Amino acid sequence: MTDSDALDRLTSSAYQQALEVIASVEPRIADATRQELADQRSSLKLIASENYASPAVLMTMGTWFSDKYAEGTIGHRFYAGCQNVDTVESIAAEHARELFGAPYAYVQPHSGIDANLVAFWSILAHRVETPALEKLGAKNVNELSEADWETLRHELGNQRLLGMSLDAGGHLTHGFRPNISGKMFHQQQYGTDPETGLLDYDVVAAKAREFKPLVMIAGYSAYPRRVNFAKMREIADEVGATLMVDMAHFAGLVAGGVFAGEENPVPYAHLTTTTTHKSLRGPRGGLVLAQEEYAGDVDRGCPMVLGGPLSHVMAAKAVALAEARQPSFQTYAQRVADNAQSLAAGFLSRGARLVTGGTDNHLVLLDVTSFGLTGRQAESALLDAGVVTNRNSIPADPNGAWYTSGIRLGTPALTTRGFGHDEFDRVAELIVEVLSGTEAGTTKAGGPSKASYLTADGVAAKVKDAAAELLDKHPLYPGLEL
Ligand SMILES: *Cc1c(COP(=O)(O)O)cnc(C)c1O
């Protein structure tokens, strides 16, 4: 028996037994957990922000580290008995520093948004609060008079942030007004070129010169192209901004060496934030990487922004980061990018339109207006056929942020299952088949509907069968018998 067979057997029996233990208390949760695995196994998961973490990563989260409070930093906790959490957090941070070549890593944030909040407040602490305290001769905010505190609070709340707009592919936390980032900062946003859909660095630079932001954010959730972070840093330096790069979506491509040189944000950004569960393929969580200059500020993430760290998740981050340091992860990351090329080529060869005309990262943004559909209709019709995607705005979207005109598709999850060029070409074919076979429905009043749709008889079932054939060839957690 090979090592991997032995591991498969261990994994299977561990999960079978864990589910029995769970069922002894609340069987419906054990059932839902089994059902979720069955559903994930039987659908084409193309959601660009999702992946499948390894059993080792998943199992690490199910332990008594969950029971431990450990507010503070490594070796400096506000609770007793944190020696094992110190071990776990040190190992996770060491892997993160080594993997990304970063001087400093903070692995406590519970999610990508938390990582961004830590980064925002670290920048505000570093650039606004600390100099103000120095000027007033105070060690911390508690020593300020009420009047000085009011002045500082006013200043902290009136800083400028420049980020990529949501409809161009940016994230909610990059200054979107309804999000906290758009409320705690005076914000402005940059978009993409309306013709090409591409970032125009001259336009970003002009905006930055005019607006003079304290914080400039680069990074995205739905932009299908690489970013030149050396150029972004140059712009930030020119206007005196701190460059923060949010690589939540593409951290796996950075870790795997696909984004190197000026496309690797870590050496160029003052602060780099990320999730750990997207292309990086770890547990749900976030982390912040920082240049030495910001390390002390980021280290105060708790109590500045966070409460107790999720020690069980930090442990799982350590395991996932260790996996990402293996040579096999570099192969995986390259395949994620190659597969996105295959998916894009599959669409283009069948006459579909892609925002920016293609991709050079892990995602494509399909414009579904040429099929006469909204993103909402396309998303629903695809789901009926077992293809899981999400609708997404496209630049200058005629259907707004709710119905949208795009479908975002990513390759990280199915690449983990082993899909390659031929499979992704087939995925494009199946998607085009569903969308070509679907038309917009009508409202009760007889007008055109943005939500209802009608797919021709038999199309969804046929595509579901074809998808099942692909999925059967590349099973999810193949050794896991459940
Ligand atoms: C997904 C994402 C986040 C948020 O991550 P959560 O873990 O859901 O909080 C932040 N920034 C970007 C760019 C993202 O894509």
The ligand as an SDF file (V2000), in Angstrom:
LIG
                    3D

 15 15  0  0  0  0  0  0  0  0999 V2000
  -12.7500   38.1750   -1.2070 C   0  0  0  0  0  0  0  0  0  0  0  0
  -12.1090   39.4800   -1.0660 C   0  0  0  0  0  0  0  0  0  0  0  0
  -12.0500   40.1250    0.1770 C   0  0  0  0  0  0  0  0  0  0  0  0
  -12.8430   39.6980    1.3690 C   0  0  0  0  0  0  0  0  0  0  0  0
  -12.5590   38.4870    1.9190 O   0  0  0  0  0  0  0  0  0  0  0  0
  -13.5170   37.8720    3.0500 P   0  0  0  0  0  0  0  0  0  0  0  0
  -12.7070   36.7610    3.6010 O   0  0  0  0  0  0  0  0  0  0  0  0
  -14.7720   37.4620    2.3710 O   0  0  0  0  0  0  0  0  0  0  0  0
  -13.7660   38.9320    4.0750 O   0  0  0  0  0  0  0  0  0  0  0  0
  -11.3230   41.3020    0.2650 C   0  0  0  0  0  0  0  0  0  0  0  0
  -10.6920   41.8090   -0.8150 N   0  0  0  0  0  0  0  0  0  0  0  0
  -10.7560   41.2280   -2.0260 C   0  0  0  0  0  0  0  0  0  0  0  0
  -10.0420   41.8460   -3.1680 C   0  0  0  0  0  0  0  0  0  0  0  0
  -11.4750   40.0540   -2.1980 C   0  0  0  0  0  0  0  0  0  0  0  0
  -11.5590   39.4990   -3.4070 O   0  0  0  0  0  0  0  0  0  0  0  0
  1  2  1  0
  2  3  1  0
  2 14  2  0
  3  4  1  0
  3 10  2  0
  4  5  1  0
  5  6  1  0
  6  7  2  0
  6  8  1  0
  6  9  1  0
 10 11  1  0
 11 12  2  0
 12 13  1  0
 12 14  1  0
 14 15  1  0
M  END
$$$$
